[in-house]
Amino acid sequence: MPVDPRIQAALDAPFGQGRDLIASIRPKRGYAAAPGSGPAGETCHSCRYICGVKGNEYASGCAIAKRRGPLGGKIPISTSSPACSRWEARQ
């Protein structure tokens, strides 16, 4: 079975250096999946799941992200981030 090259790089790295590679595979806080794992040339701004963050009219969040902020609201994300694998076009 083929292994993801990022995971293989983490396994081959000297002790203590592979942790950063594994962390780069996990979704970042507030995103539904790892930014950049979606279609090339697309951003979070063009995704149908981008929504406003409650209590902050200038921030945007992901509607399908599982992680929540300390008060239960969406975690603000950058709309200029590369699209994740859960990206869908706006209608």
ABEGO torsion letter per residue (X at the ends): XBBBAAAAAAAABBBGAAAAAAAAABBBBGBABBBGABBBGBBAAABAABBBBBGBAABBBBAABABBBAAGBBBBBBAABBBBAABBBBX
